[in-house]
Amino acid sequence: MKSNTLKFNISEIFYSIQGEGTRAGLPCVFIRLQGCNLRCSWCDTSYALELNQKEMEMTSDEIINLVQSYNCNFIEFTGGEPLAQFNSVELINTFAQNNYTVAVETNGHFPLNHLDNKVIKIMDIKCPASKMDKFNNYNNINFLNKSDEIKFVVLDKSDFDWALAIIRKYELVHKVSSILISPVYGKLEYKQLAEWILETRLPLKMQLQIHKFIWEPNTRGV
């Protein structure tokens, strides 16, 4: 890859099993950038929220070398919010342009139009119980394509019904490869969510965080 010395505040980089999305179960290298502009009520990565909290300062060259050491073609940028750091798009696109399968899990607040078309965008649309729904940037839906995914994390039936209204309003079933419906961990019974999904007759995918079943739920680096 082209040498680059941009610097990033990294929370952690690790090799594990992908626990979410349509690629759940696959080996993956996770690049977790420090800092997020939102404060979701159910956030499960609170240690990665503060942008001014210096964890590991790494250059893009150092990040690339570490990722290459895992010999894994699938990588995911996550956070925090991976697009909150200046120049993160350049780093993401560098991997995508060098034959990596690259996914970005984003809260969707920052513009997505500068990401390379090869990048798989997993956009989280915030439901009301997150207390962050006012920050949803619906204009980003225009930059999604059939290789991308949309995620809703729901706490209760009110959140679920709200998500359905958004799905119908923006015709999301026809815009992306998958619509993921995930329960707030430990707060919503899985069977109940499954029943709600089945009642819709829509091609929604129930998503469970399988890494929280493999390891203790609060374990980092998995």
ROBA-62740 format. One record per residue: residue number from 0; residue in one letter; x, z, y of N, C-alpha, C in turn. Coordinates in pm, 1 decimal. Example, Ala and Ser with C-alpha at 12.3 -4.5 7.8 and 13.67 -1.06 7.14 Angstrom:
# residues 2
 num residuo      n_u      n_w      n_v     ca_u     ca_w     ca_v      c_u      c_w      c_v
   0       a   1319.0    780.0   -569.0   1230.0    780.0   -450.0   1320.0    780.0   -330.0
   1       s   1285.0    708.0   -225.0   1367.0    714.0   -106.0   1290.0    787.0      3.0
***
This chain:
# residues 222
 num residuo      n_u      n_w      n_v     ca_u     ca_w     ca_v      c_u      c_w      c_v
   0       m     83.3      0.0   -121.1      0.0      0.0      0.0     86.6      0.0    125.8
   1       k     28.0    -46.9    234.5     96.8    -47.3    362.7    125.2     95.8    406.7
   2       s    249.2    120.3    450.6    288.8    253.9    493.9    213.4    294.9    619.5
   3       n    172.2    420.5    624.5     95.9    469.5    737.8    119.4    618.9    750.8
   4       t    137.2    666.0    872.8    168.5    807.5    893.3     60.6    880.5    973.5
   5       l    -61.5    830.3    971.9   -172.1    903.9   1032.5   -182.0   1040.8    966.0
   6       k   -220.7   1142.5   1043.2   -228.1   1278.1    988.7   -372.4   1324.6    976.8
   7       f   -397.9   1399.8    868.8   -533.0   1448.5    841.0   -529.3   1595.7    801.8
   8       n   -637.0   1665.2    835.0   -655.4   1803.2    792.9   -732.2   1800.5    660.5
   9       i   -663.0   1832.0    552.4   -718.9   1821.6    417.7   -755.1   1958.7    363.4
  10       s   -876.3   1973.6    317.1   -917.8   2097.8    252.1   -858.1   2107.3    112.5
  11       e   -871.4   1999.0     34.2   -816.5   1995.8   -101.6   -823.6   1853.7   -155.6
  12       i   -733.2   1824.0   -244.8   -736.0   1699.4   -320.8   -722.3   1738.1   -467.1
  13       f   -814.0   1688.9   -549.9   -810.5   1729.4   -690.2   -868.4   1620.6   -779.4
  14       y   -835.6   1630.7   -905.7   -878.8   1536.0  -1009.1   -976.4   1607.9  -1100.2
  15       s  -1096.4   1552.7  -1114.1  -1198.9   1621.3  -1192.5  -1301.3   1521.0  -1243.0
  16       i  -1408.5   1575.1  -1295.6  -1523.2   1495.6  -1339.6  -1619.7   1482.1  -1222.3
  17       q  -1660.9   1358.8  -1194.8  -1762.9   1339.2  -1091.3  -1891.0   1409.7  -1134.2
  18       g  -1941.7   1498.0  -1048.6  -2057.5   1578.3  -1086.7  -2189.6   1526.5  -1035.5
  19       e  -2186.6   1426.1   -947.2  -2310.7   1381.7   -884.7  -2317.2   1230.1   -876.4
  20       g  -2435.2   1180.0   -841.8  -2452.9   1037.0   -817.3  -2461.2    954.4   -943.9
  21       t  -2464.1    825.4   -926.3  -2481.4    735.1  -1040.5  -2357.0    727.6  -1127.5
  22       r  -2244.3    777.4  -1077.8  -2119.8    775.7  -1155.2  -2085.5    912.6  -1210.6
  23       a  -2182.8   1000.3  -1218.7  -2161.0   1134.6  -1272.1  -2102.1   1126.2  -1412.5
  24       g  -2000.7   1207.6  -1436.2  -1935.1   1212.2  -1566.0  -1803.7   1137.8  -1571.1
  25       l  -1778.1   1053.0  -1471.6  -1653.5    975.6  -1469.9  -1538.8   1057.3  -1410.1
  26       p  -1416.3   1039.9  -1460.4  -1300.3   1100.0  -1394.7  -1288.2   1045.8  -1252.6
  27       c  -1250.7   1132.4  -1159.6  -1248.4   1095.1  -1018.5  -1144.9   1179.7   -944.8
  28       v  -1080.1   1119.6   -846.0   -994.1   1194.7   -754.6  -1073.7   1221.7   -627.6
  29       f  -1086.4   1347.9   -594.1  -1162.6   1387.9   -475.6  -1067.9   1419.3   -360.5
  30       i  -1096.6   1361.3   -245.6  -1023.4   1389.7   -122.4  -1121.6   1459.3    -29.1
  31       r  -1105.8   1591.2    -18.2  -1199.0   1669.1     65.2  -1134.8   1693.9    202.2
  32       l  -1191.7   1630.7    303.6  -1141.9   1650.0    439.6  -1204.9   1774.9    500.1
  33       q  -1124.6   1845.4    577.1  -1169.9   1968.9    639.3  -1253.4   1938.8    762.8
  34       g  -1364.1   2011.9    778.3  -1443.4   2003.4    899.8  -1574.5   1928.8    883.9
  35       c  -1678.6   1985.2    941.4  -1810.9   1921.6    939.0  -1882.3   1951.7   1069.6
  36       n  -1958.1   1854.2   1117.8  -2033.6   1871.3   1241.5  -2168.4   1938.8   1220.2
  37       l  -2211.0   1953.1   1092.7  -2340.0   2014.3   1062.9  -2321.1   2150.5    994.9
  38       r  -2429.6   2225.8    990.2  -2427.9   2357.8    926.4  -2555.9   2372.2    843.9
  39       c  -2560.2   2304.6    730.8  -2679.6   2308.0    645.6  -2701.6   2447.4    589.2
  40       s  -2825.8   2488.4    581.6  -2858.7   2623.6    536.4  -2816.0   2648.9    392.5
  41       w  -2808.3   2541.6    312.1  -2775.6   2556.8    170.4  -2634.2   2510.2    136.8
  42       c  -2548.5   2490.7    235.4  -2415.0   2433.7    213.4  -2339.4   2509.3    104.2
  43       d  -2278.7   2432.9     11.1  -2202.7   2495.5    -97.6  -2052.2   2474.2    -82.8
  44       t  -2009.7   2423.5     33.4  -1866.5   2409.4     61.1  -1835.7   2468.4    198.5
  45       s  -1878.0   2590.8    220.0  -1861.1   2653.8    351.1  -1714.8   2667.6    389.7
  46       y  -1627.0   2671.0    290.3  -1483.8   2682.8    318.7  -1426.7   2557.6    385.9
  47       a  -1502.0   2448.5    385.4  -1453.5   2323.0    442.5  -1524.1   2286.4    572.8
  48       l  -1593.8   2380.2    635.1  -1675.4   2348.1    751.7  -1597.4   2341.1    882.1
  49       e  -1502.6   2431.5    903.1  -1438.5   2444.3   1033.5  -1325.7   2342.7   1051.0
  50       l  -1344.3   2249.9   1142.8  -1244.4   2146.2   1165.8  -1114.9   2204.6   1220.8
  51       n  -1124.7   2310.1   1301.1  -1006.3   2370.9   1360.8   -933.3   2466.0   1266.7
  52       q   -989.0   2485.0   1148.2   -922.3   2567.2   1047.2   -821.2   2479.8    972.9
  53       k   -694.8   2503.1    998.0   -591.4   2419.4    938.9   -567.3   2459.3    793.4
  54       e   -591.3   2365.2    704.7   -569.1   2389.1    562.4   -438.4   2322.0    519.6
  55       m   -441.0   2192.7    494.8   -319.8   2117.8    462.0   -312.0   1996.9    554.3
  56       e   -208.5   1990.1    634.0   -189.4   1870.3    715.4   -109.7   1769.8    632.8
  57       m   -170.0   1654.8    609.1   -107.3   1553.3    526.2   -113.1   1419.1    597.3
  58       t     -7.5   1340.8    583.9    -10.5   1204.5    634.9    -84.4   1116.8    534.5
  59       s   -126.4   1001.6    580.1   -192.9    908.9    488.8    -99.6    868.5    375.2
  60       d     30.2    853.7    402.5    126.2    821.4    297.1    129.3    930.4    190.7
  61       e    127.2   1055.6    234.2    129.1   1168.0    139.2      1.2   1170.5     55.6
  62       i   -110.7   1142.3    120.7   -238.3   1138.7     48.5   -237.0   1026.4    -54.2
  63       i   -192.6    909.0    -13.6   -187.8    793.3   -103.8    -97.3    822.5   -223.2
  64       n     19.5    880.8   -198.9    112.6    910.6   -308.2     54.1   1011.2   -406.2
  65       l    -14.4   1112.1   -354.0    -75.1   1211.7   -442.1   -186.5   1149.4   -525.1
  66       v   -271.0   1069.3   -461.8   -379.6   1003.5   -535.3   -322.9    912.7   -644.3
  67       q   -220.1    837.4   -612.4   -159.8    747.5   -709.9   -103.3    822.7   -829.7
  68       s    -59.6    947.4   -808.3     -0.6   1026.0   -917.7   -101.4   1060.7  -1026.3
  69       y   -230.6   1056.5   -993.6   -334.4   1088.7  -1091.8   -368.4    968.7  -1180.9
  70       n   -325.3    849.6  -1140.0   -349.9    728.1  -1218.9   -498.5    711.4  -1250.4
  71       c   -580.4    725.8  -1148.1   -726.4    713.4  -1161.2   -775.3    618.0  -1053.6
  72       n   -853.8    518.7  -1091.8   -896.6    414.0   -999.1  -1017.0    452.8   -914.0
  73       f  -1086.2    560.1   -952.2  -1208.2    600.3   -882.0  -1177.9    719.6   -792.8
  74       i  -1201.3    705.9   -661.9  -1179.9    817.2   -569.8  -1302.6    836.9   -482.5
  75       e  -1320.1    961.7   -440.3  -1431.9    992.3   -350.5  -1383.4   1074.3   -233.0
  76       f  -1421.2   1030.8   -113.3  -1396.9   1106.8      8.4  -1518.4   1194.1     34.4
  77       t  -1493.3   1321.8     55.7  -1602.1   1415.8     76.6  -1557.3   1519.6    179.0
  78       g  -1633.8   1624.7    194.2  -1598.4   1724.5    295.0  -1663.9   1857.8    267.1
  79       g  -1690.4   1932.4    372.1  -1696.4   1886.8    509.0  -1771.6   1755.3    525.7
  80       e  -1731.7   1686.6    630.2  -1783.2   1552.6    657.5  -1663.1   1460.8    675.0
  81       p  -1638.7   1369.7    580.7  -1516.4   1289.4    583.5  -1502.5   1198.1    704.2
  82       l  -1614.1   1162.2    768.7  -1605.8   1073.0    883.0  -1588.2   1147.2   1015.2
  83       a  -1582.3   1279.6   1009.4  -1568.7   1358.3   1131.9  -1427.0   1354.5   1187.0
  84       q  -1328.5   1325.1   1100.7  -1190.1   1320.9   1146.4  -1151.6   1181.6   1196.8
  85       f  -1085.3   1179.3   1307.7  -1041.0   1055.0   1369.2   -952.0    976.8   1272.4
  86       n   -975.6    849.5   1261.2   -898.1    757.1   1177.0   -925.7    769.1   1027.4
  87       s  -1023.5    852.1    986.6  -1052.8    861.3    844.0  -1103.8    728.9    788.0
  88       v  -1175.4    651.5    869.6  -1225.4    521.7    824.5  -1109.6    430.6    785.6
  89       e  -1002.0    435.0    863.3   -885.3    351.7    831.9   -826.3    389.0    696.3
  90       l   -816.8    518.3    668.4   -764.1    563.4    538.6   -857.0    521.9    425.2
  91       i   -986.6    541.3    444.8  -1085.8    504.1    342.7  -1076.7    355.0    312.7
  92       n  -1073.1    274.9    417.5  -1067.9    129.4    399.1   -938.2     84.7    332.5
  93       t   -830.3    155.9    358.3   -702.6    122.1    294.9   -713.0    129.7    143.6
  94       f   -774.6    235.8     93.6   -793.7    248.3    -51.5   -885.4    137.4   -103.5
  95       a   -995.4    112.1    -31.7  -1091.8     11.3    -77.4  -1029.5   -127.1    -83.8
  96       q   -937.5   -153.8      6.8   -873.8   -285.3     12.8   -756.4   -298.4    -84.2
  97       n   -730.6   -190.7   -159.2   -621.4   -193.0   -256.4   -672.6   -164.9   -397.7
  98       n   -789.6   -221.0   -426.1   -844.9   -225.2   -561.5   -885.4    -90.1   -619.0
  99       y   -911.1      7.4   -533.0   -971.3    132.0   -578.2  -1123.7    122.2   -565.2
 100       t  -1193.2    187.6   -655.7  -1336.5    209.3   -638.5  -1349.9    332.2   -550.4
 101       v  -1403.6    313.0   -430.7  -1406.0    419.5   -330.4  -1548.9    454.6   -293.1
 102       a  -1581.7    582.7   -304.5  -1711.5    633.0   -260.4  -1690.0    730.1   -145.0
 103       v  -1782.0    730.6    -51.6  -1778.8    824.6     60.5  -1911.0    898.8     63.5
 104       e  -1902.7   1030.5     49.1  -2023.8   1111.7     59.2  -2032.7   1163.1    202.1
 105       t  -2135.9   1119.7    273.0  -2146.3   1147.9    415.4  -2284.0   1201.0    452.8
 106       n  -2286.5   1283.6    556.5  -2416.1   1332.7    605.0  -2488.8   1226.9    688.6
 107       g  -2423.0   1112.5    711.5  -2490.7   1001.3    776.8  -2502.5   1011.7    926.9
 108       h  -2440.9   1112.9    986.3  -2452.6   1127.4   1131.2  -2362.5   1028.6   1205.8
 109       f  -2241.7   1007.2   1153.1  -2147.0    916.5   1217.9  -2174.4    772.2   1174.8
 110       p  -2148.2    675.0   1261.9  -2175.9    535.0   1228.8  -2102.7    490.2   1102.7
 111       l  -2171.6    411.7   1021.6  -2116.3    363.9    895.2  -2071.2    219.0    901.2
 112       n  -2091.8    155.0   1015.3  -2070.1     10.2   1021.0  -1924.0    -31.7   1016.4
 113       h  -1831.6     63.5   1034.6  -1689.9     27.9   1032.0  -1627.7     43.2    892.6
 114       l  -1703.7     91.7    798.2  -1652.3    103.7    662.1  -1648.1    -32.9    595.4
 115       d  -1544.0    -55.4    518.1  -1529.5   -180.6    444.1  -1650.5   -201.1    353.0
 116       n  -1691.8   -324.1    334.9  -1808.2   -354.2    250.6  -1789.4   -309.9    106.2
 117       k  -1664.1   -292.6     64.5  -1637.9   -249.0    -73.5  -1662.8    -99.7    -92.9
 118       v  -1667.8    -25.5     15.9  -1685.6    119.6      7.3  -1829.8    152.8    -32.0
 119       i  -1844.1    239.6   -131.0  -1976.7    285.5   -174.0  -2017.3    402.3    -85.2
 120       k  -2122.1    383.6     -8.5  -2167.6    486.8     83.8  -2278.0    569.0     16.8
 121       i  -2256.8    699.1      9.6  -2358.0    791.1    -42.8  -2405.1    874.4     76.4
 122       m  -2518.3    834.7    130.5  -2566.4    892.9    256.2  -2671.0   1000.5    229.5
 123       d  -2642.9   1118.1    279.2  -2732.2   1233.1    263.1  -2827.1   1237.7    382.4
 124       i  -2955.4   1220.0    357.7  -3055.4   1235.8    463.1  -3106.4   1379.5    456.9
 125       k  -3086.7   1453.0    564.4  -3114.6   1596.5    564.8  -3263.8   1626.1    574.7
 126       c  -3312.0   1706.0    480.7  -3452.2   1749.1    480.2  -3470.0   1868.3    574.1
 127       p  -3593.4   1898.9    612.7  -3617.3   2006.0    710.2  -3560.4   2142.6    672.6
 128       a  -3562.5   2178.5    543.5  -3513.4   2311.0    504.4  -3363.9   2327.7    527.3
 129       s  -3292.3   2216.0    542.7  -3149.1   2225.2    573.2  -3126.0   2274.3    715.2
 130       k  -3230.0   2261.2    798.6  -3225.1   2292.8    941.4  -3134.5   2195.7   1019.5
 131       m  -3101.5   2084.4    957.3  -3015.0   1985.3   1021.1  -3081.5   1848.0   1030.0
 132       d  -3210.8   1839.0   1001.2  -3278.3   1709.8    997.7  -3279.9   1639.2   1133.3
 133       k  -3266.9   1714.7   1241.2  -3267.1   1652.4   1374.4  -3141.9   1568.5   1397.8
 134       f  -3041.2   1585.6   1313.3  -2916.5   1510.2   1328.6  -2913.3   1382.7   1244.2
 135       n  -3019.1   1355.3   1170.3  -3022.3   1232.9   1090.0  -3010.7   1110.5   1180.3
 136       n  -2922.0   1020.6   1144.3  -2901.6    897.2   1219.8  -2961.7    782.5   1138.6
 137       y  -3088.4    755.1   1161.1  -3159.2    655.8   1079.5  -3110.4    514.0   1105.4
 138       n  -3040.1    494.6   1214.9  -2983.0    362.8   1241.3  -2882.6    323.1   1133.3
 139       n  -2821.4    422.3   1069.0  -2724.1    393.7    963.2  -2786.4    326.6    841.3
 140       i  -2916.5    338.1    826.3  -2983.5    270.4    714.9  -2959.1    119.6    723.0
 141       n  -2943.4     68.6    843.8  -2918.5    -74.8    863.0  -2784.0   -119.4    807.9
 142       f  -2694.5    -24.8    784.8  -2560.5    -57.9    737.4  -2543.0    -30.5    588.1
 143       l  -2651.1      4.1    520.5  -2646.7     27.4    376.1  -2678.2   -101.3    301.0
 144       n  -2623.1   -113.8    181.7  -2652.9   -230.2     99.1  -2683.4   -186.2    -44.0
 145       k  -2701.2   -281.6   -132.7  -2748.5   -251.3   -268.4  -2646.6   -177.0   -353.6
 146       s  -2524.4   -166.7   -308.8  -2425.3    -89.4   -384.6  -2420.8     56.4   -339.3
 147       d  -2497.8     89.7   -236.3  -2494.2    224.2   -179.7  -2603.7    314.0   -237.8
 148       e  -2597.3    441.9   -200.8  -2692.7    540.3   -251.4  -2740.0    628.6   -136.1
 149       i  -2862.2    678.8   -149.4  -2915.5    775.2    -53.0  -2951.7    901.4   -129.0
 150       k  -2918.4   1015.0    -68.6  -2944.3   1143.9   -134.5  -3031.7   1232.1    -46.4
 151       f  -3126.3   1299.5   -110.2  -3205.3   1403.9    -46.1  -3184.5   1532.5   -125.0
 152       v  -3146.4   1638.9    -58.3  -3138.4   1770.9   -121.5  -3263.4   1847.4    -79.7
 153       v  -3344.8   1885.4   -177.9  -3475.2   1944.5   -145.9  -3482.0   2090.2   -190.4
 154       l  -3543.9   2170.6   -107.6  -3560.2   2313.1   -136.5  -3695.3   2342.9   -200.0
 155       d  -3798.0   2267.4   -158.5  -3933.8   2298.6   -201.4  -4021.8   2173.3   -192.2
 156       k  -4151.6   2189.9   -217.1  -4243.8   2076.7   -216.1  -4254.3   2015.0    -76.4
 157       s  -4245.3   2097.3     25.7  -4251.0   2044.5    162.0  -4134.9   1948.4    187.0
 158       d  -4014.9   1986.5    145.1  -3898.8   1897.9    156.5  -3920.0   1770.2     75.5
 159       f  -3971.0   1785.5    -44.9  -3990.9   1669.6   -133.1  -4089.6   1571.1    -70.0
 160       d  -4201.4   1622.1    -19.5  -4301.2   1534.5     42.7  -4244.7   1467.4    167.8
 161       w  -4164.0   1540.3    241.8  -4099.8   1483.0    360.2  -4006.8   1368.9    319.7
 162       a  -3929.0   1390.1    212.4  -3837.9   1286.3    162.7  -3916.0   1162.2    120.8
 163       l  -4028.9   1180.8     53.8  -4111.3   1067.2     12.7  -4158.9    987.0    133.4
 164       a  -4195.9   1057.2    238.2  -4241.9    988.2    359.2  -4129.8    903.8    419.5
 165       i  -4007.6    955.9    418.6  -3892.3    881.1    470.8  -3862.4    760.7    381.8
 166       i  -3868.7    781.1    251.2  -3843.8    672.3    156.1  -3940.8    557.4    179.3
 167       r  -4066.9    589.9    202.0  -4168.5    486.1    223.1  -4155.5    422.7    361.4
 168       k  -4132.2    505.1    462.5  -4122.7    453.5    599.1  -4011.9    349.9    613.0
 169       y  -3895.7    378.1    552.4  -3779.8    289.2    566.5  -3759.7    197.9    445.5
 170       e  -3857.2    199.6    353.1  -3852.5    112.5    234.7  -3718.3    124.0    162.8
 171       l  -3677.7    246.8    140.3  -3543.8    272.0     87.5  -3525.2    224.0    -55.6
 172       v  -3632.4    217.5   -131.3  -3622.3    171.8   -270.7  -3562.3     32.1   -277.8
 173       h  -3586.1    -47.3   -174.6  -3539.2   -186.2   -174.8  -3403.8   -203.2   -105.4
 174       k  -3350.2    -96.2    -48.3  -3228.7   -109.1     31.4  -3101.4    -66.6    -41.5
 175       v  -3112.1     25.9   -135.9  -2993.2     81.8   -200.3  -3008.5     79.3   -351.9
 176       s  -2896.7    105.3   -420.4  -2900.0    101.6   -566.7  -2973.6    221.0   -625.8
 177       s  -2961.1    336.9   -560.6  -3023.3    458.2   -614.4  -3066.5    551.1   -502.4
 178       i  -3179.5    616.5   -524.3  -3223.9    725.5   -438.0  -3214.8    852.0   -521.0
 179       l  -3127.0    940.1   -479.8  -3098.2   1062.3   -554.5  -3177.2   1178.7   -496.1
 180       i  -3244.9   1251.7   -582.3  -3318.4   1371.1   -540.1  -3253.6   1490.9   -608.6
 181       s  -3195.8   1578.4   -528.0  -3121.1   1691.7   -581.9  -3184.3   1823.3   -538.6
 182       p  -3201.6   1918.4   -631.2  -3254.9   2048.9   -591.8  -3146.3   2135.6   -529.6
 183       v  -3182.6   2217.6   -432.6  -3088.9   2318.0   -383.4  -3055.0   2408.0   -501.3
 184       y  -2926.3   2419.2   -531.1  -2882.9   2489.8   -652.0  -2932.3   2635.2   -653.0
 185       g  -2999.2   2671.1   -762.0  -3046.6   2807.0   -780.5  -3172.3   2842.2   -704.3
 186       k  -3230.9   2744.7   -631.8  -3347.8   2773.6   -548.8  -3474.1   2699.3   -591.8
 187       l  -3457.9   2591.6   -668.0  -3573.1   2511.6   -710.2  -3563.6   2485.0   -859.4
 188       e  -3670.1   2514.1   -930.8  -3672.3   2496.4  -1076.1  -3661.8   2348.0  -1110.5
 189       y  -3570.4   2314.8  -1201.4  -3546.5   2175.3  -1237.8  -3671.6   2108.3  -1293.9
 190       k  -3743.9   2178.1  -1378.0  -3864.8   2121.0  -1438.0  -3966.8   2084.9  -1330.2
 191       q  -3978.8   2169.2  -1230.0  -4074.5   2143.0  -1122.8  -4038.3   2016.3  -1047.6
 192       l  -3909.4   2001.4  -1015.2  -3866.3   1881.5   -945.5  -3888.6   1757.5  -1031.3
 193       a  -3859.5   1767.6  -1159.5  -3880.6   1653.9  -1249.6  -4027.0   1610.7  -1249.5
 194       e  -4117.2   1706.1  -1249.7  -4259.8   1674.3  -1249.5  -4300.6   1605.4  -1119.6
 195       w  -4248.6   1652.5  -1008.0  -4281.2   1587.9   -880.2  -4232.7   1442.8   -879.1
 196       i  -4112.9   1421.1   -928.9  -4057.5   1285.0   -931.7  -4141.9   1194.5  -1019.4
 197       l  -4179.5   1242.2  -1137.1  -4259.7   1161.4  -1228.3  -4394.9   1124.1  -1168.3
 198       e  -4451.8   1213.5  -1091.4  -4581.9   1188.2  -1030.4  -4577.6   1074.0   -929.0
 199       t  -4461.3   1048.0   -870.5  -4452.2    945.3   -766.6  -4458.5    803.7   -822.5
 200       r  -4419.0    786.6   -950.3  -4407.6    653.3  -1012.8  -4304.8    566.3   -938.9
 201       l  -4213.0    629.1   -867.8  -4107.4    556.5   -797.9  -3975.7    569.0   -875.6
 202       p  -3883.0    473.7   -860.5  -3754.8    479.6   -932.6  -3655.7    573.4   -864.5
 203       l  -3692.9    700.9   -858.8  -3606.1    802.2   -800.1  -3522.2    865.4   -911.0
 204       k  -3400.3    901.2   -878.9  -3312.9    960.2   -979.5  -3293.2   1108.3   -951.0
 205       m  -3333.8   1192.6  -1045.3  -3310.5   1335.7  -1031.7  -3162.6   1361.8  -1054.0
 206       q  -3104.3   1436.2   -963.7  -2960.4   1461.4   -969.9  -2931.8   1610.0   -983.8
 207       l  -2859.1   1645.4  -1086.7  -2810.7   1781.4  -1103.2  -2659.4   1779.8  -1086.5
 208       q  -2604.8   1884.0  -1031.6  -2459.9   1891.7  -1010.7  -2393.9   1939.4  -1139.3
 209       i  -2353.1   1844.5  -1223.1  -2308.5   1881.4  -1357.3  -2179.4   1963.2  -1357.1
 210       h  -2100.4   1951.3  -1250.9  -1978.2   2032.8  -1245.8  -2011.2   2182.2  -1238.3
 211       k  -2132.4   2215.6  -1188.6  -2171.5   2355.8  -1180.4  -2220.6   2409.6  -1314.9
 212       f  -2239.7   2318.8  -1410.2  -2272.2   2359.5  -1546.7  -2144.9   2369.2  -1631.3
 213       i  -2046.0   2286.4  -1596.7  -1920.5   2287.1  -1672.0  -1834.8   2406.3  -1631.2
 214       w  -1824.5   2429.7  -1500.4  -1745.0   2540.0  -1447.5  -1836.4   2639.2  -1375.6
 215       e  -1784.5   2756.5  -1345.7  -1858.9   2853.4  -1266.6  -1893.8   2788.3  -1133.6
 216       p  -2018.6   2803.3  -1086.3  -2066.8   2725.2   -971.6  -1983.5   2732.4   -845.1
 217       n  -1915.7   2842.4   -820.7  -1838.7   2856.8   -697.7  -1691.8   2820.4   -713.8
 218       t  -1654.4   2765.6   -828.7  -1515.6   2729.4   -853.3  -1473.7   2613.5   -764.0
 219       r  -1357.6   2627.8   -699.4  -1304.8   2519.9   -616.6  -1214.8   2428.9   -700.2
 220       g  -1194.3   2307.5   -649.9  -1101.4   2216.3   -715.5  -1153.4   2157.5   -845.0
 221       v  -1285.7   2152.6   -859.3  -1345.6   2090.8   -978.2  -1455.3   1991.9   -936.4
***
